[in-house]
Amino acid sequence: MDDQTRLEIEAAAFRRLRQHLMEDRKDVQNIDLMNLAGFCRNCLSRWYQEAANERGIEMDKEQAREIYYGMPYDDWKNQNQTAADAEKQKAFEKAFKENVTDKS
């Protein structure tokens, strides 16, 4: 497989993952994704931002989230996310520390 084809397939897979999380499974909470998989929609938007920044494209967290979520993050959160109980919040703190917090 040539590099361009690989790149196009990887991009298509990312778009399908985004569609799955944003359209097909809005019911899946970010906190549950983080607790089970070590990443969530916010991580995906952050990785998008980092990739843009690495290519010299200025983009902040809120801009990346709006691109990923298709609307301002607070709007999406108000429409789709529910409050997490103390047990989920504690698990999230652990998952966030293990997967997101800079370990350097």
N, C-alpha and C positions, 0 to 999 in steps of 0.2 A: 504494500500500500504506500503510495507516495504521501509526502508531508501535507500537501494541500487537501487531499482527500481525508486524511486522518484529522486534520484541523476542522474540516466541515462536519465530519461525523461527531467529533467531540462537541462542537457547538450545537449540533442538533440534539445530542443527548442532554446537554445543559438546558436547552430550551424546553425539552420534554419534561425534565425534572422540575423546572420552574412551573410549567403548566400543571403538573401533577399536584404540586404543593399549593399553588395559588388558585387553581380552578377546581380540580377534582377532589382535593382533600383539605378544603378550608377549615374543616372541623378539627384537624390535627393541630394541637396547640404547639407553639414554639417551645415552650418549656418541656413538653413531652419529647419533642425531637431532640432537644439538647440533652435531656436526661438519658435517653435511650441510645442516641447515635453520636453525641458529642458535637453536633452542629445543628443549626436551625436556619430559618429563612434570613435572619439578620446576619448570620455568618456568610451565607451565600452573597448577600448584598455587599458585605465588607470585602469579600474576595473579589467581587466585581470592581469595587472601588480601588482596591490595591492593584489589580491588573491595569486599570486605567491610569492610575498614578505612575506605575512603572513605565508606562508608555508616554509619559509627559502630559497626560490629560488631567487637568485639575478637576477633582471631584471630591466633595466632602461626604461624610456619612449620610446626611439627610438627602443629598442628591442621589446617591447610590441607592438608598432605600426607596426613594420615589420611583426610580427607574425599575427596580426589581419588583416592588409591590404594585406598580401601576397607578399609584396614588400616594398622597402623603402617608407616611407610616402610621401616624396617630389615627387617621381615618380608617385605615385597614384594621388596626388593632381594635378600635371601638366597634367595628362591624363584625369582627371574627374571633377575637380572643376573649377568654373568660378568666376570672380571677383564679389564682392557684392557691391551694391550701399550703399549710406550713410544711408538710412533708415534701411536697413537690418543690417548694422554694429551697429547702435544705439540700435536696438532691441536686437542684440547679446550681447552687453555690459550689458544690463539689465538682460537678461536670464543667462549669465555667472555668474554675480554677485549673482543672486538668487539661482542658482543650482550648481555651481562649487566652487566658492570662499569659502574658509574656514570661517565659521561663528563663530568659537570659540574665 
